[in-house]
Amino acid sequence: MQDAIYVANKGVDSIGLNFHQPSPRVIDLEQAREIRRALPPFVTVVALFLDETEDWIAEVVHRLRPDCLQFHGNETPAFCEAWEVPYIKAIPMGSIADPSAYAREHGRAQGFLFDSNAAGRQGGSGDTFDWSKIPSAFEHPLVLAGGINASNVAAAIVRVKPWGVDVSSGVEASWGIKSTEMIDQFFREVERGDTNNAKSSRAD
C-alpha cells in the first residue's frame, strides 16, 4: 500500500498489479482491491497476467475492475479481447524477430510493452534488450520495459521516445521490495530524459 501511494504522489500514470501466481511479485486480490480504493483520481490500475486461466482473469476483472489488462504470455487476440477491457500486449523481444508483425496480430490492443524476456517467460529480470531492434516506424503506442532503471531511463527516453516506461526491478532494493530512494532517483532521470527530448525537438 505505501509503495502504491508513494509513487502515485510522485505522479505515475499507472500502477501495475501482478496476478501471475508463480511470480514472487504476485499480489493478493483483496490487497489489490484495497490499493485501488486508496489511489487518488486519474491513476489507473493495470492487471498483469501471463497465460492465466479464464476463471482467474474473470475473478480479477469482476472484483477489481481494472482500467486495463496487460498480457505477457501466449494469449491470442481473441482471448485478450474477450474481457471487454482495454489491454496492452507485451512483446517478448527475447524471442520475437518482427515486432510490427506481432503487433498487427493484436490490432485492437491499446498499446504494446516491449520487454526483454522470451515468449512465455516472466519479465522483471532486470535485463535489457537491444533497443535498435525496435522498428523506427512502429505505429502503435509503445511502452518500454526490460531492465529500465535510473542509470539508463533518460537515454532510453531520448533514443526510443516511448509513450511511457515501465519499471519494476529497476526501483527495487531487493527482489520485490521497492526503494523510495531508487524511485526518487528514477523520477529525476525520467524528467531529465523528457527535458533532453524537448531540447532535441526544438533543435530539429
C-alpha positions, 0 to 999 in steps of 0.5 A: 500500500505505501509503495502504491501511494508513494509513487502515485504522489510522485505522479505515475500514470499507472500502477501495475498489479501482478496476478501471475501466481508463480511470480514472487511479485504476485499480489493478493486480490483483496490487497489489490482491491484495497490499493485501488480504493486508496489511489487518488483520481486519474491513476489507473490500475493495470492487471498483469497476467501471463497465460492465466486461466479464464476463471482467474482473469474473470475473478480479477476483472469482476472484483477489481475492475481494472482500467486495463489488462496487460498480457505477457504470455501466449494469449491470442487476440481473441482471448485478450479481447474477450474481457471487454477491457482495454489491454496492452500486449507485451512483446517478448523481444527475447524471442520475437524477430518482427515486432510490427508483425506481432503487433498487427496480430493484436490490432485492437490492443491499446498499446504494446510493452516491449520487454526483454524476456522470451515468449512465455517467460516472466519479465522483471529480470532486470535485463535489457534488450537491444533497443535498435531492434525496435522498428523506427516506424512502429505505429502503435503506442509503445511502452518500454520495459526490460531492465529500465532503471535510473542509470539508463531511463533518460537515454532510453527516453531520448533514443526510443521516445516511448509513450511511457516506461515501465519499471519494476526491478529497476526501483527495487532494493531487493527482489520485490521490495521497492526503494523510495530512494531508487524511485526518487532517483528514477523520477529525476532521470525520467524528467531529465530524459523528457527535458533532453527530448524537448531540447532535441525537438526544438533543435530539429 
